[in-house]
Amino acid sequence: MGELTHIDRKGRAKMVDVTHKPHTKREAAAIARIKMKPQTMKLIKEAGIEKGDVLQVARVAGIMGAKKTSELIPLCHPLPVTSVALDFELKDEESIIEIRSRVKTLAQTGVEMEALTAVTIAALTVYDMCKAVDKEMTIVDVMLMEKKGGKSGEFKRIT
């Protein structure tokens, strides 16, 4: 296991210096799931939520979240995000919406946090739009699935 990069020798928080690192193509994918009542899933599928199209609003929110990650996570570098894709899979049997993101950049550091922020903000948006009909929704399984590029190489979660 490596050392913590966001803490200096005296135990103080620090932003990692990436000045010397080259700009390289980087990519990350993440997932989150939001579990709900079957009736809530039905309303989403039938466009029955009063606030509007839940998945389209969540998609835009997730994209915006990825672009604003450095404003939300104190030690993240602001990155030129070049692509954010969000996809939703509705799993009727489990009453779960699975949210997947893929974020890309050409930068000096990776976009793992942007991918995780995208799915988390999208899940929170689903919750916000549907809370009037289902306050028991649960956001679960937020995790990095894959990363490419950079000194640490590739990571792919085995599921």
DSSP file (Angstrom, degrees, kcal/mol; ACC not computed):
  #  RESIDUE AA STRUCTURE BP1 BP2  ACC     N-H-->O    O-->H-N    N-H-->O    O-->H-N    TCO  KAPPA ALPHA  PHI   PSI    X-CA   Y-CA   Z-CA
    1    1 A M              0   0    0      0, 0.0     2,-0.0     0, 0.0     0, 0.0   0.000 360.0 360.0 360.0 135.4    0.0    0.0    0.0
    2    2 A G        -     0   0    0      1,-0.1     2,-0.1     0, 0.0     3,-0.0  -0.171 360.0 -90.4 -79.2 175.3    1.4    3.5   -0.9
    3    3 A E        -     0   0    0      1,-0.1     2,-0.3     2,-0.0    -1,-0.1  -0.474  47.1 -92.0 -84.8 159.8    1.6    6.5    1.2
    4    4 A L    >   -     0   0    0     -2,-0.1     3,-0.5     1,-0.1    -1,-0.1  -0.552  33.1-162.1 -71.9 129.5   -1.2    9.1    1.5
    5    5 A T  T 3  S+     0   0    0     -2,-0.3    -1,-0.1     1,-0.2    -2,-0.0   0.629  81.2  60.3 -90.9 -14.6   -0.5   11.8   -1.0
    6    6 A H  T 3  S+     0   0    0     10,-0.1     8,-2.0     9,-0.1     2,-0.4   0.177  94.2  73.4-101.2  17.5   -2.7   14.6    0.4
    7    7 A I  B <  S-A   13   0A   0     -3,-0.5     6,-0.2     6,-0.2     2,-0.0  -0.998  70.8-142.9-132.2 131.4   -0.9   14.8    3.8
    8    8 A D    >   -     0   0    0      4,-2.9     3,-2.1    -2,-0.4    -4,-0.1  -0.205  40.8 -86.6 -83.2-178.8    2.5   16.3    4.3
    9    9 A R  T 3  S+     0   0    0      1,-0.3    -1,-0.1     2,-0.1    -2,-0.0   0.724 129.1  53.4 -62.1 -22.2    5.2   15.0    6.7
   10   10 A K  T 3  S-     0   0    0      2,-0.1    -1,-0.3     0, 0.0    -2,-0.0   0.351 121.5-105.2 -95.0   5.9    3.7   17.0    9.6
   11   11 A G  S <  S+     0   0    0     -3,-2.1     2,-0.3     1,-0.3    -2,-0.1   0.609  74.7 139.0  83.6  12.2    0.2   15.5    9.0
   12   12 A R        -     0   0    0      1,-0.1    -4,-2.9     0, 0.0    -1,-0.3  -0.656  59.0-104.6 -92.0 147.0   -1.2   18.6    7.4
   13   13 A A  B     +A    7   0A   0     -2,-0.3     2,-0.3    -6,-0.2    -6,-0.2  -0.396  46.3 174.5 -65.5 142.9   -3.6   18.5    4.4
   14   14 A K        -     0   0    0     -8,-2.0     2,-0.5    -2,-0.1    61,-0.0  -0.991  34.8-116.7-148.2 154.3   -2.0   19.5    1.2
   15   15 A M        -     0   0    0     -2,-0.3     2,-0.1     1,-0.0    61,-0.1  -0.805  43.5-111.6 -88.3 131.9   -2.8   19.6   -2.5
   16   16 A V        -     0   0    0     -2,-0.5     2,-0.7    59,-0.4   -10,-0.1  -0.415  26.3-123.7 -65.8 135.5   -0.6   17.3   -4.5
   17   17 A D        +     0   0    0      1,-0.1     3,-0.2    -2,-0.1    -1,-0.1  -0.733  36.9 168.0 -82.8 112.8    1.9   19.2   -6.8
   18   18 A V    >   +     0   0    0     -2,-0.7     3,-1.4     1,-0.1    -1,-0.1   0.201  40.4 114.0-107.8  14.0    1.3   17.9  -10.3
   19   19 A T  T 3  S+     0   0    0      1,-0.3    -1,-0.1     3,-0.0    -2,-0.0   0.868  78.8  46.4 -52.8 -42.6    3.3   20.7  -12.0
   20   20 A H  T 3  S+     0   0    0     -3,-0.2    -1,-0.3     2,-0.1    -2,-0.1   0.576  91.7 100.8 -79.7 -11.0    6.0   18.2  -13.3
   21   21 A K  S <  S-     0   0    0     -3,-1.4     2,-0.1     1,-0.1    88,-0.1  -0.532  72.9-121.3 -82.1 141.0    3.5   15.6  -14.6
   22   22 A P        -     0   0    0      0, 0.0     2,-0.5     0, 0.0    85,-0.1  -0.413  27.9-104.3 -75.6 154.8    2.7   15.5  -18.3
   23   23 A H        +     0   0    0     -2,-0.1     2,-0.3    83,-0.1    85,-0.2  -0.696  53.1 168.0 -75.1 123.3   -0.8   15.9  -19.7
   24   24 A T  E     -B  107   0B   0     83,-2.8    83,-1.9    -2,-0.5     2,-0.3  -0.921  43.2 -88.8-134.8 161.9   -2.0   12.5  -20.7
   25   25 A K  E     -B  106   0B   0     -2,-0.3     2,-0.3    81,-0.2   125,-0.3  -0.565  50.5-179.4 -71.5 129.1   -5.3   10.9  -21.7
   26   26 A R  E     +B  105   0B   0     79,-2.6    79,-2.1    -2,-0.3     2,-0.3  -0.964   8.6 178.5-133.9 149.1   -7.2    9.8  -18.5
   27   27 A E  E     -BC 104 148B   0    121,-2.0   121,-2.9    -2,-0.3     2,-0.3  -0.996   3.1-177.3-150.1 145.6  -10.5    8.1  -18.1
   28   28 A A  E     -BC 103 147B   0     75,-2.2    75,-2.8    -2,-0.3     2,-0.4  -0.997   8.2-159.7-146.4 149.6  -12.6    6.8  -15.2
   29   29 A A  E     +BC 102 146B   0    117,-2.7   116,-3.0    -2,-0.3   117,-1.8  -0.981  14.0 177.1-129.4 142.0  -15.9    5.0  -14.8
   30   30 A A  E     -BC 101 144B   0     71,-1.4    71,-2.3    -2,-0.4     2,-0.3  -0.886  11.8-151.3-138.6 168.9  -18.1    4.8  -11.6
   31   31 A I  E     +BC 100 143B   0    112,-2.2   112,-2.3    -2,-0.3     2,-0.3  -0.984  11.1 176.3-141.6 150.0  -21.4    3.4  -10.5
   32   32 A A  E     -B   99   0B   0     67,-2.0    67,-3.3    -2,-0.3     2,-0.4  -0.972  14.0-151.8-145.9 155.0  -24.1    4.1   -8.0
   33   33 A R  E     -BC  98 140B   0    107,-2.6   107,-3.3    -2,-0.3     2,-0.5  -0.978   1.7-160.0-128.7 143.6  -27.4    2.5   -7.3
   34   34 A I  E     -BC  97 139B   0     63,-2.1    63,-2.2    -2,-0.4     2,-0.4  -0.978  11.2-155.5-125.3 119.8  -30.6    4.0   -5.9
   35   35 A K  E     +BC  96 138B   0    103,-3.1   103,-2.2    -2,-0.5     2,-0.3  -0.740  23.2 162.0 -95.8 139.6  -33.1    1.5   -4.5
   36   36 A M        -     0   0    0     59,-2.8    98,-0.0    -2,-0.4    99,-0.0  -0.874  43.5 -73.9-146.3 174.2  -36.8    2.6   -4.3
   37   37 A K    >>  -     0   0    0     -2,-0.3     4,-1.9     1,-0.1     3,-0.6  -0.453  45.0-117.0 -70.2 148.9  -40.3    1.3   -3.9
   38   38 A P  H 3> S+     0   0    0      0, 0.0     4,-2.2     0, 0.0     5,-0.1   0.853 116.1  57.3 -55.8 -35.1  -41.7   -0.5   -7.0
   39   39 A Q  H 3> S+     0   0    0      1,-0.2     4,-2.2     2,-0.2     5,-0.1   0.869 104.6  51.4 -65.3 -35.1  -44.4    2.2   -7.3
   40   40 A T  H <> S+     0   0    0     -3,-0.6     4,-2.3     2,-0.2    -1,-0.2   0.924 108.7  50.3 -66.8 -44.5  -41.7    4.9   -7.5
   41   41 A M  H  X S+     0   0    0     -4,-1.9     4,-2.4     1,-0.2    -2,-0.2   0.908 109.9  51.9 -58.3 -42.8  -39.9    3.0  -10.3
   42   42 A K  H  X S+     0   0    0     -4,-2.2     4,-2.0     1,-0.2    -1,-0.2   0.917 108.4  50.3 -61.7 -44.6  -43.3    2.8  -12.1
   43   43 A L  H  <>S+     0   0    0     -4,-2.2     5,-3.6     1,-0.2     6,-0.5   0.896 110.4  50.2 -61.6 -40.2  -43.9    6.6  -11.8
   44   44 A I  H ><5S+     0   0    0     -4,-2.3     3,-1.3     1,-0.2    -2,-0.2   0.942 112.2  46.8 -62.9 -46.8  -40.4    7.3  -13.2
   45   45 A K  H 3<5S+     0   0    0     -4,-2.4    -1,-0.2     1,-0.3    -2,-0.2   0.825 115.5  45.7 -64.7 -32.1  -40.9    5.0  -16.2
   46   46 A E  T 3<5S-     0   0    0     -4,-2.0    -1,-0.3    -5,-0.2    -2,-0.2   0.262 112.6-115.4 -96.4  12.1  -44.4    6.5  -16.9
   47   47 A A  T < 5S+     0   0    0     -3,-1.3    -3,-0.2    -4,-0.2    -4,-0.1   0.882  71.8 139.0  56.1  40.8  -43.2   10.1  -16.5
   48   48 A G      < +     0   0    0     -5,-3.6     2,-0.5    -6,-0.2    -4,-0.2   0.309  27.4 108.1 -99.7   8.3  -45.5   10.4  -13.5
   49   49 A I    >   -     0   0    0     -6,-0.5     3,-1.8     3,-0.3    81,-0.1  -0.770  66.2-141.0 -88.1 125.5  -43.2   12.5  -11.3
   50   50 A E  T 3  S+     0   0    0     -2,-0.5    -1,-0.1     1,-0.3     3,-0.1   0.798  95.7  63.0 -57.5 -33.3  -44.5   16.0  -11.0
   51   51 A K  T 3  S-     0   0    0     78,-0.4     2,-0.3     1,-0.2    -1,-0.3   0.676 111.6-110.6 -71.5 -15.5  -41.0   17.6  -11.1
   52   52 A G    <   +     0   0    0     -3,-1.8     2,-1.0    77,-0.1    -3,-0.3  -0.861  68.1   0.5 127.5-160.2  -40.4   16.3  -14.6
   53   53 A D     >  -     0   0    0     -2,-0.3     4,-2.3     1,-0.2     5,-0.3  -0.573  59.9-164.2 -74.0 100.5  -38.2   13.8  -16.5
   54   54 A V  H  > S+     0   0    0     -2,-1.0     4,-2.5     1,-0.2    -1,-0.2   0.894  82.0  45.4 -57.5 -48.7  -36.3   12.3  -13.6
   55   55 A L  H  > S+     0   0    0      1,-0.2     4,-2.2     2,-0.2    -1,-0.2   0.869 112.9  49.2 -70.7 -36.1  -33.5   10.6  -15.6
   56   56 A Q  H  > S+     0   0    0      2,-0.2     4,-2.1     1,-0.2    -1,-0.2   0.907 113.6  46.3 -69.6 -39.4  -32.9   13.5  -17.9
   57   57 A V  H  X S+     0   0    0     -4,-2.3     4,-2.5     2,-0.2    -2,-0.2   0.916 113.4  49.9 -66.4 -41.7  -32.6   16.0  -15.1
   58   58 A A  H  X S+     0   0    0     -4,-2.5     4,-2.5    -5,-0.3    -2,-0.2   0.873 108.2  54.0 -63.9 -36.9  -30.4   13.5  -13.2
   59   59 A R  H  X S+     0   0    0     -4,-2.2     4,-2.1     2,-0.2    -2,-0.2   0.947 111.2  44.1 -61.9 -48.9  -28.2   13.1  -16.3
   60   60 A V  H  X S+     0   0    0     -4,-2.1     4,-2.6     1,-0.2    -2,-0.2   0.909 113.5  51.4 -63.4 -41.5  -27.6   16.9  -16.6
   61   61 A A  H  X S+     0   0    0     -4,-2.5     4,-2.7     1,-0.2    -1,-0.2   0.905 109.4  50.3 -62.1 -42.0  -27.0   17.2  -12.8
   62   62 A G  H  X S+     0   0    0     -4,-2.5     4,-2.3     2,-0.2    -1,-0.2   0.901 110.6  48.9 -63.4 -41.7  -24.4   14.4  -12.9
   63   63 A I  H  X S+     0   0    0     -4,-2.1     4,-1.8     2,-0.2    -2,-0.2   0.935 113.1  47.5 -62.3 -46.6  -22.6   16.1  -15.8
   64   64 A M  H  X S+     0   0    0     -4,-2.6     4,-1.2     1,-0.2    -2,-0.2   0.900 110.2  53.5 -61.5 -40.4  -22.7   19.4  -13.9
   65   65 A G  H  < S+     0   0    0     -4,-2.7     3,-0.5     1,-0.2     4,-0.3   0.909 106.0  52.1 -61.3 -43.4  -21.4   17.6  -10.8
   66   66 A A  H >< S+     0   0    0     -4,-2.3     3,-1.0     1,-0.2     4,-0.2   0.909 110.1  49.3 -59.2 -42.0  -18.5   16.1  -12.6
   67   67 A K  H 3< S+     0   0    0     -4,-1.8    -1,-0.2     1,-0.2     3,-0.2   0.726 114.5  45.1 -70.7 -21.4  -17.5   19.6  -13.9
   68   68 A K  T >X S+     0   0    0     -4,-1.2     3,-1.6    -3,-0.5     4,-0.9   0.249  76.6 113.9-105.1  11.3  -17.7   21.1  -10.4
   69   69 A T  H X> S+     0   0    0     -3,-1.0     4,-2.7    -4,-0.3     3,-1.3   0.875  73.1  55.4 -54.1 -44.0  -15.9   18.4   -8.5
   70   70 A S  H 34 S+     0   0    0      1,-0.3    -1,-0.3    -4,-0.2     6,-0.2   0.722 105.5  54.2 -66.6 -18.2  -12.9   20.6   -7.5
   71   71 A E  H <4 S+     0   0    0     -3,-1.6    -1,-0.3     1,-0.1    -2,-0.2   0.673 116.0  38.5 -83.4 -18.0  -15.4   23.0   -5.9
   72   72 A L  H << S+     0   0    0     -3,-1.3    -2,-0.2    -4,-0.9    -3,-0.1   0.778 111.9  54.8-100.8 -34.2  -16.9   20.3   -3.8
   73   73 A I  S >< S-     0   0    0     -4,-2.7     3,-1.8     1,-0.1    -1,-0.2  -0.915  80.0-143.5-107.6 112.2  -13.9   18.2   -2.8
   74   74 A P  T 3  S+     0   0    0      0, 0.0    -1,-0.1     0, 0.0   -59,-0.0   0.746  91.5  37.0 -53.0 -38.3  -11.3   20.5   -1.2
   75   75 A L  T 3  S+     0   0    0      2,-0.1   -59,-0.4   -61,-0.0     2,-0.2   0.321  87.5 115.2-103.5   9.9   -8.0   18.9   -2.5
   76   76 A C    <   -     0   0    0     -3,-1.8   -61,-0.0    -7,-0.2    -3,-0.0  -0.548  66.1-122.8 -76.1 142.2   -9.1   18.0   -6.0
   77   77 A H        -     0   0    0     -2,-0.2     2,-0.4     1,-0.1    -7,-0.1  -0.617  27.0-110.0 -79.1 142.4   -7.5   19.8   -8.9
   78   78 A P        -     0   0    0      0, 0.0    -1,-0.1     0, 0.0   -10,-0.1  -0.620  45.6-164.4 -69.5 129.7   -9.7   21.7  -11.3
   79   79 A L        -     0   0    0     -2,-0.4     2,-1.6   -12,-0.1    -9,-0.1  -0.878  29.8-118.1-121.3 149.0   -9.6   19.6  -14.5
   80   80 A P        -     0   0    0      0, 0.0    26,-0.6     0, 0.0     2,-0.3  -0.651  37.2-155.7 -80.8  87.1  -10.5   20.3  -18.1
   81   81 A V  E     -D  105   0B   0     -2,-1.6    24,-0.2     1,-0.2     3,-0.1  -0.494  14.7-176.2 -66.6 125.3  -13.2   17.6  -18.3
   82   82 A T  E     +     0   0B   0     22,-2.4     2,-0.3     1,-0.3    23,-0.2   0.637  64.3  12.6-100.9 -16.8  -13.5   16.7  -22.0
   83   83 A S  E     -D  104   0B   0     21,-1.3    21,-2.4     2,-0.0     2,-0.4  -0.938  52.1-178.5-161.0 136.4  -16.3   14.2  -21.8
   84   84 A V  E     -D  103   0B   0     -2,-0.3     2,-0.4    19,-0.2    19,-0.2  -0.975  10.0-179.1-135.0 123.2  -18.9   13.0  -19.3
   85   85 A A  E     -D  102   0B   0     17,-2.4    17,-1.9    -2,-0.4     2,-0.4  -0.982   3.1-172.3-121.4 134.1  -21.4   10.3  -20.2
   86   86 A L  E     -D  101   0B   0     -2,-0.4     2,-0.3    15,-0.2    15,-0.2  -0.991   3.7-176.6-125.9 133.5  -24.1    9.0  -17.8
   87   87 A D  E     -D  100   0B   0     13,-2.6    13,-2.7    -2,-0.4     2,-0.4  -0.948  10.4-151.6-128.7 150.7  -26.3    6.0  -18.4
   88   88 A F  E     -D   99   0B   0     -2,-0.3     2,-0.5    11,-0.2    11,-0.2  -0.967   5.0-167.6-124.0 135.3  -29.2    4.6  -16.4
   89   89 A E  E     -D   98   0B   0      9,-2.4     9,-3.0    -2,-0.4     2,-0.7  -0.985  13.8-148.9-121.9 120.7  -30.4    1.0  -16.2
   90   90 A L  E     -D   97   0B   0     -2,-0.5     2,-0.9     7,-0.2     7,-0.2  -0.794   7.9-164.5 -91.0 118.0  -33.7    0.4  -14.6
   91   91 A K  E >>> -D   96   0B   0      5,-3.2     5,-1.8    -2,-0.7     4,-1.2  -0.817   6.3-176.2-106.1  92.4  -33.8   -3.0  -12.8
   92   92 A D  T 345S+     0   0    0     -2,-0.9     3,-0.4     1,-0.2    -1,-0.2   0.858  76.9  59.7 -58.8 -41.8  -37.5   -3.6  -12.2
   93   93 A E  T 345S+     0   0    0      1,-0.3    -1,-0.2     2,-0.1    -2,-0.0   0.852 119.6  28.8 -59.3 -35.0  -37.0   -6.9  -10.3
   94   94 A E  T <45S-     0   0    0     -3,-0.7    -1,-0.3     2,-0.2    -2,-0.2   0.488 102.9-125.4-102.4  -5.7  -35.0   -5.1   -7.7
   95   95 A S  T  <5 +     0   0    0     -4,-1.2   -59,-2.8    -3,-0.4     2,-0.4   0.938  65.7 136.8  54.1  50.6  -36.5   -1.7   -7.9
   96   96 A I  E   < -BD  35  91B   0     -5,-1.8    -5,-3.2   -61,-0.2     2,-0.6  -0.974  49.2-151.2-127.5 138.3  -33.1   -0.2   -8.5
   97   97 A I  E     -BD  34  90B   0    -63,-2.2   -63,-2.1    -2,-0.4     2,-0.5  -0.961  17.2-152.8-104.8 122.9  -31.8    2.4  -10.9
   98   98 A E  E     -BD  33  89B   0     -9,-3.0    -9,-2.4    -2,-0.6     2,-0.5  -0.847   8.3-160.9 -96.6 127.0  -28.2    1.7  -11.7
   99   99 A I  E     -BD  32  88B   0    -67,-3.3   -67,-2.0    -2,-0.5     2,-0.4  -0.928   8.0-173.8-112.3 127.6  -26.3    4.9  -12.7
  100  100 A R  E     -BD  31  87B   0    -13,-2.7   -13,-2.6    -2,-0.5     2,-0.3  -0.969   1.1-169.4-124.1 137.2  -23.0    4.6  -14.6
  101  101 A S  E     -BD  30  86B   0    -71,-2.3   -71,-1.4    -2,-0.4     2,-0.3  -0.896  10.5-169.4-121.6 154.9  -20.6    7.4  -15.5
  102  102 A R  E     -BD  29  85B   0    -17,-1.9   -17,-2.4    -2,-0.3     2,-0.4  -0.951  13.4-174.7-140.2 122.4  -17.6    7.6  -17.8
  103  103 A V  E     -BD  28  84B   0    -75,-2.8   -75,-2.2    -2,-0.3     2,-0.3  -0.944   0.9-170.2-122.9 139.2  -15.4   10.8  -17.6
  104  104 A K  E     +BD  27  83B   0    -21,-2.4   -22,-2.4    -2,-0.4   -21,-1.3  -0.916  10.0 161.8-128.3 154.3  -12.5   11.7  -19.7
  105  105 A T  E     -BD  26  81B   0    -79,-2.1   -79,-2.6    -2,-0.3     2,-0.5  -0.969  37.1-133.9-156.1 166.6   -9.8   14.4  -19.7
  106  106 A L  E     +B   25   0B   0    -26,-0.6     2,-0.2    -2,-0.3   -81,-0.2  -0.900  65.9 114.4-122.6  96.9   -6.4   15.3  -21.1
  107  107 A A  E    S-B   24   0B   0    -83,-1.9   -83,-2.8    -2,-0.5    -2,-0.1  -0.818  78.3 -93.8-154.0-175.9   -4.7   16.4  -17.9
  108  108 A Q  S    S+     0   0    0     -2,-0.2     2,-0.3   -85,-0.2   -85,-0.1   0.482 103.8  33.9 -92.3  -6.2   -1.9   15.9  -15.3
  109  109 A T  S    S-     0   0    0    -85,-0.1   -83,-0.1    41,-0.1    -2,-0.1  -0.962  89.7 -89.8-147.7 163.4   -4.1   14.0  -12.9
  110  110 A G        -     0   0    0     -2,-0.3     3,-0.2     1,-0.1     4,-0.1  -0.090  15.8-134.6 -79.8 171.1   -7.0   11.5  -13.1
  111  111 A V     >  +     0   0    0     -8,-0.2     4,-2.1     1,-0.2     5,-0.2  -0.032  65.4 117.5-113.7  27.2  -10.8   11.9  -13.2
  112  112 A E  H  > S+     0   0    0      1,-0.2     4,-2.4     2,-0.2     5,-0.2   0.931  79.7  48.3 -60.6 -45.4  -11.8    9.2  -10.6
  113  113 A M  H  > S+     0   0    0      1,-0.2     4,-2.6    -3,-0.2    -1,-0.2   0.860 109.6  53.2 -65.7 -34.5  -13.3   11.8   -8.3
  114  114 A E  H  > S+     0   0    0      2,-0.2     4,-2.3     1,-0.2    -1,-0.2   0.902 109.6  48.2 -66.2 -40.4  -15.2   13.4  -11.2
  115  115 A A  H  X S+     0   0    0     -4,-2.1     4,-1.7     2,-0.2    -2,-0.2   0.912 114.3  46.1 -65.6 -42.2  -16.7   10.0  -12.2
  116  116 A L  H  X S+     0   0    0     -4,-2.4     4,-1.9     1,-0.2    -2,-0.2   0.890 112.6  50.3 -67.1 -39.6  -17.7    9.3   -8.6
  117  117 A T  H  X S+     0   0    0     -4,-2.6     4,-2.9    -5,-0.2     5,-0.3   0.906 106.4  56.6 -64.6 -40.6  -19.2   12.8   -8.2
  118  118 A A  H  X S+     0   0    0     -4,-2.3     4,-2.1     1,-0.2    -2,-0.2   0.933 111.3  40.7 -57.9 -48.7  -21.2   12.4  -11.4
  119  119 A V  H  X S+     0   0    0     -4,-1.7     4,-2.2     2,-0.2    -1,-0.2   0.862 115.8  51.2 -71.3 -33.2  -23.0    9.2  -10.2
  120  120 A T  H  X S+     0   0    0     -4,-1.9     4,-2.5     2,-0.2    -2,-0.2   0.934 112.0  45.1 -69.1 -45.2  -23.5   10.5   -6.7
  121  121 A I  H  X S+     0   0    0     -4,-2.9     4,-2.1     2,-0.2    -2,-0.2   0.891 112.9  52.1 -65.4 -39.3  -25.0   13.8   -7.8
  122  122 A A  H  X S+     0   0    0     -4,-2.1     4,-2.1    -5,-0.3    -1,-0.2   0.925 111.0  47.4 -61.8 -43.6  -27.2   12.0  -10.3
  123  123 A A  H  X S+     0   0    0     -4,-2.2     4,-2.3     1,-0.2    -2,-0.2   0.906 111.2  50.7 -64.8 -41.7  -28.4    9.6   -7.6
  124  124 A L  H  X S+     0   0    0     -4,-2.5     4,-2.7     1,-0.2    -1,-0.2   0.859 108.6  53.0 -63.3 -34.4  -29.1   12.6   -5.2
  125  125 A T  H  X S+     0   0    0     -4,-2.1     4,-2.6     2,-0.2    -2,-0.2   0.905 106.9  50.9 -68.6 -41.4  -31.1   14.3   -8.0
  126  126 A V  H  X S+     0   0    0     -4,-2.1     4,-1.6     2,-0.2    -2,-0.2   0.940 112.1  48.8 -58.0 -45.8  -33.2   11.2   -8.5
  127  127 A Y  H  X S+     0   0    0     -4,-2.3     4,-1.5     1,-0.2     3,-0.4   0.946 111.5  48.6 -58.7 -49.0  -33.8   11.2   -4.7
  128  128 A D  H  < S+     0   0    0     -4,-2.7     4,-0.3     1,-0.2     3,-0.3   0.896 112.6  47.6 -59.6 -41.9  -34.7   14.9   -4.7
  129  129 A M  H  < S+     0   0    0     -4,-2.6   -78,-0.4     1,-0.2    -1,-0.2   0.762 122.4  34.0 -72.7 -23.5  -37.1   14.6   -7.6
  130  130 A C  H >X S+     0   0    0     -4,-1.6     3,-1.7    -3,-0.4     4,-1.5   0.436  84.7 100.6-111.8  -1.1  -38.9   11.5   -6.1
  131  131 A K  T 3< S+     0   0    0     -4,-1.5    -1,-0.1     1,-0.3    -2,-0.1   0.755  73.5  67.0 -62.4 -24.0  -38.8   12.2   -2.4
  132  132 A A  T 34 S+     0   0    0     -4,-0.3    -1,-0.3     1,-0.2     3,-0.2   0.806 115.0  28.6 -65.4 -27.0  -42.4   13.5   -2.3
  133  133 A V  T <4 S+     0   0    0     -3,-1.7    -2,-0.2     1,-0.2    -1,-0.2   0.584 134.3  25.2-107.3 -13.7  -43.5    9.9   -3.2
  134  134 A D    ><  +     0   0    0     -4,-1.5     3,-0.8    -7,-0.2    -1,-0.2  -0.650  48.9 167.3-157.2  91.4  -40.7    7.8   -1.6
  135  135 A K  T 3  S+     0   0    0      1,-0.2    -4,-0.1    -2,-0.2    -1,-0.1   0.549  76.0  71.6 -80.8  -7.2  -38.6    9.1    1.3
  136  136 A E  T 3   +     0   0    0      2,-0.1    -1,-0.2    -5,-0.0  -101,-0.1   0.344  65.3 131.1 -92.3   6.5  -37.2    5.6    1.9
  137  137 A M    <   -     0   0    0     -3,-0.8     2,-0.4   -10,-0.1  -101,-0.2  -0.263  43.9-152.6 -57.2 148.4  -35.1    5.5   -1.2
  138  138 A T  E     -C   35   0B   0   -103,-2.2  -103,-3.1     2,-0.0     2,-0.6  -0.992   9.8-146.7-131.7 128.8  -31.5    4.4   -0.5
  139  139 A I  E     +C   34   0B   0     -2,-0.4     2,-0.3  -105,-0.2  -105,-0.2  -0.839  36.5 163.9 -92.4 124.2  -28.4    5.3   -2.4
  140  140 A V  E     +C   33   0B   0   -107,-3.3  -107,-2.6    -2,-0.6    -2,-0.0  -0.855  38.1  29.7-136.2 166.9  -26.0    2.3   -2.3
  141  141 A D  E     +     0   0B   0     -2,-0.3     2,-0.6     1,-0.2    -1,-0.1   0.831  58.5 174.5  55.1  44.5  -22.9    0.8   -3.9
  142  142 A V  E     +     0   0B   0   -110,-0.2     2,-0.3    -3,-0.1  -110,-0.2  -0.738  22.9 144.2 -80.3 120.7  -21.1    4.0   -5.0
  143  143 A M  E     -C   31   0B   0   -112,-2.3  -112,-2.2    -2,-0.6     2,-0.4  -0.999  55.7-104.3-159.7 153.0  -17.8    2.9   -6.4
  144  144 A L  E     -C   30   0B   0     -2,-0.3  -114,-0.3  -114,-0.2     3,-0.1  -0.641  30.7-179.0 -74.3 131.7  -15.0    3.3   -8.9
  145  145 A M  E     -     0   0B   0   -116,-3.0    12,-3.1     1,-0.4     2,-0.3   0.738  61.1  -5.0-102.7 -31.4  -15.3    0.7  -11.6
  146  146 A E  E     -CE  29 156B   0   -117,-1.8  -117,-2.7    10,-0.2    -1,-0.4  -0.989  50.7-171.9-162.7 148.5  -12.3    1.5  -13.8
  147  147 A K  E     -CE  28 155B   0      8,-2.3     8,-2.3    -2,-0.3     2,-0.3  -0.986   7.4-170.3-145.2 145.6   -9.6    4.0  -14.4
  148  148 A K  E     +C   27   0B   0   -121,-2.9  -121,-2.0    -2,-0.3     6,-0.1  -0.978  45.7  27.8-133.9 146.1   -7.1    4.4  -17.3
  149  149 A G        +     0   0    0     -2,-0.3     3,-0.2     1,-0.2  -123,-0.1  -0.011  68.6  77.1  94.3 162.8   -4.0    6.6  -17.7
  150  150 A G  S >  S-     0   0    0   -125,-0.3     3,-1.4     1,-0.2    -1,-0.2  -0.086  91.4 -60.7  87.7 171.6   -1.5    8.1  -15.4
  151  151 A K  T 3  S+     0   0    0      1,-0.3    -1,-0.2     2,-0.0     3,-0.1   0.818 128.5  58.3 -62.4 -35.7    1.5    6.8  -13.5
  152  152 A S  T 3  S-     0   0    0      1,-0.2    -1,-0.3    -3,-0.2    -2,-0.1   0.549  99.3-148.4 -78.2  -4.5   -0.5    4.3  -11.4
  153  153 A G    <   -     0   0    0     -3,-1.4     2,-0.2     2,-0.0    -1,-0.2  -0.353  38.5 -15.9  79.5-154.1   -1.8    2.6  -14.6
  154  154 A E        -     0   0    0     -6,-0.1     2,-0.4    -3,-0.1    -6,-0.2  -0.615  48.6-170.8 -96.3 150.0   -5.1    0.9  -15.1
  155  155 A F  E     +E  147   0B   0     -8,-2.3    -8,-2.3    -2,-0.2     2,-0.4  -0.998   5.3 177.3-134.0 134.8   -7.6   -0.3  -12.5
  156  156 A K  E     -E  146   0B   0     -2,-0.4   -10,-0.2   -10,-0.2     2,-0.2  -0.945  26.0-132.6-140.3 118.7  -10.6   -2.5  -13.3
  157  157 A R        -     0   0    0    -12,-3.1     2,-0.7    -2,-0.4   -12,-0.0  -0.478  17.6-136.1 -68.7 134.4  -12.9   -3.7  -10.5
  158  158 A I              0   0    0     -2,-0.2    -1,-0.1     1,-0.1    -2,-0.0  -0.840 360.0 360.0 -92.6 119.8  -13.7   -7.3  -10.8
  159  159 A T              0   0    0     -2,-0.7    -1,-0.1   -14,-0.0    -2,-0.0   0.425 360.0 360.0-105.5 360.0  -17.5   -7.8  -10.2
